[in-house]
Amino acid sequence: MSATATFEASFHDVARDLMARYYEEMTQVAKSSTPRAVHLLIAGNPVELVRAFDLLPVFPEVNDLQLAVKKKSLPYIQKAEEMGYSTDNCAYVKADIGLFMSGREAGFATIPVPAVVLCNYVGCSVYLHWFEHLAEYTNAPAFNIDVPFVRTPDGEPRAEDVTYVVKQLEQLIELFEKVTGKKFEYARLQRTVELSSQVGELWCAIKQLTKQRPAPFDAYFDAVNFMAPLYALRGTEECLRFFELVYKQLHEKAKLGQGPLPEEKIRYVIEGPPPWPYLRNFRELFSRWGAVAVASTYSTVGGLWEFGFKHDPAHPLESIAQHMLKENVCNRNFLQRYEQIGRYVEEWGADGIVIHSVKSCRLFSAGQGDMREYFAREKGWPTLLIESDLEDPRYYSQAQLQNRIDAFFEGIEHRKLTHV
C-alpha cells in the first residue's frame, strides 16, 4: 500500500505500511557496506538536516518501545545490567545497549551501525552518556548538540541561545559532508523544513480536533500511532501525505460525532509516557470507564506544535534551533509544564489529570509529586499520580494501578454528579 493510497484506506493501515517500509530500509542500511544511519534522539530532533543529506534517521527510543510492545525488552535490559548498568538506570538505555551487544537483530528490523551518533542533548544527562557509550561501542563519530534550557520569564529562547545552537548545526553540516562525501544543498534543507512545516500544521489541526465532544480519537493511546511517522519520517513527502490522510479521516469522524469509545464519559489530560510492555492492558484500565485522553504531554515530547510553532523554510537552521530550544516538553521547566497542562485542562475541557510517573526516568519524573499537589490543591482539579515504567516490565502492577485508577474515576463521576 502506498502512502498516496485512496482515502478509503484506513490511516492505521497506511501508518503500518509506512513504518514497515521504514524498518525494511533500516535493515537494508544495516546490511550495506556503506553506513548512512544517524542515531539521534526524539526530543527536539533536527531530522530535517539528516534527511537533507539522504541519511537515515534511527531513533533508539522508537526501537526500544517496539521491543517493549512486542514484550522482548527484558532480556536486553538484563544483558545491560550484566554488563554493569544499574537497575535504576534508564530502561531505554539498557534495552538499546543490550540489543547492540546481542547482535542488533530486533525482529522487526536489523539495527544498523551508525555513521554518526548524534546526541541532540535536550535536558537529560543520562542520554548524553548513553550516546557516548553507543559511540564507544560502535566506533562511530559522535556529535553532541548542547541545547540550553530556556531561562527567560516569557519562555522564549534568547537570541544568543538560538545563535549558539545554529553554530553547532553548521558544524554538524561539515561532519555530514565529510561522512557522506556530499556537498550541503541549502535548497534541499529548505524543502525538508517546508515539508516539516506543513506536517506540523496538520498535526496541530489534528490535536485541536479533540476539543470536540466526543473527541474523535484518544490523544494519548491513539496519538502514539501518529508519533512514529511524525518523528521517523518528518521531512518527507510520504509523511505529509500521511498526515493529510489522518486529518481528513479524523475531521470526518469529528463531524459525525464519532469517538474512540462507544460513549465518552470522562475527559482527562495525561502527563508522562505509557508503559509500553503493557500498553493494551493499560489502555483498558481507562477505556472501561469511558475515559478518553483529550490531550497529553507525551505527544509533545518531540515537538510542541499546537500552541503556534511552525518551521520556517526561509530560515531553516534558525527554525530547527527554535524547535530544539523551546518546542518540546523535555526542554521546558516545571512552570512551563504546569502552564501547558493547565491550558489543556481549560481549553480542551478535561475533567481531571493523570500523571504517569516513570520509575527509570528521573528527569521526567522528578517533581511530579509537587505537580500533583499544585493541580490538586492550588487549582482544585482531580489529579492522580501513578507509577510504572515505560520499558521495564518488572515495574508494572496491574492490580495496584487498577485500584487507584478505579478510585480516581469513581471520584470524578461523583464530582460530576454533585457539581452542577
Buried (B, 14 or more C-beta within 10 A) or exposed (E): BEBEBEEEBEBEEBBBBBBEBBBEBBBEBBEEEEBBBBBBBBBBBBBBBBBBBEBBBBBBBBBBBBBBBEEBBBEBBBBBBEEEBEEEBBBBBBBBBBBBBEEBEBEBBBBBBBBBBBBBBBBBEBBBBBBBBBBEEBEBBBBBBEBBEBEEEEEEBEEEBBEBBBEBBEEBBEBBEEBBEBEBEEEBBBBBBBBBBBBBBBBBBBBEBBBBEBBBBBBBBBBBBBBBBBBBBBBBEBBBBBBBBBBEBBBEBBEEEEBBBEEBBBBBBBBBBBBBBBBEEBBBBBBEBBBBBBBBBBBBBBBBBBEEBBBBBEBBBBBBBBBBBBBBBBBBBEEBBBBBBBBBBEBBBBBBBBBBBBBBBBBBBEEBEEBBEBBBEEBEBBBBBBBBBBBBBBBBBEEEBBEBBEEBBEEBBEEEEEEE
